[in-house]
């Protein structure tokens, strides 16, 4: 199976496509290192950027979705736990306050009753 020299050279050096002599795919076609000197760092960077960034951004997108869902579930669970804790604290506090108030009222009533029972009755 013959190798398409045009496609092979294009991946490394776009100057091959621009120059008709190099674009012929003839047997005298020169290797990329002799055409371009060496691979241009900027072109290699663009190729790497174009080849690495799309899969990387897709991976980041997938990771973001899963992490976002996990964080939202964790926040929801923590809010539920915090709300339940606050509700229990308010109920306990209200119960203790009511008991203290009723105890204070009972003591005051007992004191009033003692005053009336220790009084001498006229008669």
Secondary structure, DSSP 8 states (H G I E B T S, - for coil): ----HHHHHHHH-THHHHSTTGGG--TT---HHHHHSS--HHHHHHHHHHHHHHHHHHHHHHHHHHHHHHHHHHHHHHHHHHHHHHHHHHHHHHHHHHHHHHHHHHHHHHHHHHHHHHS----
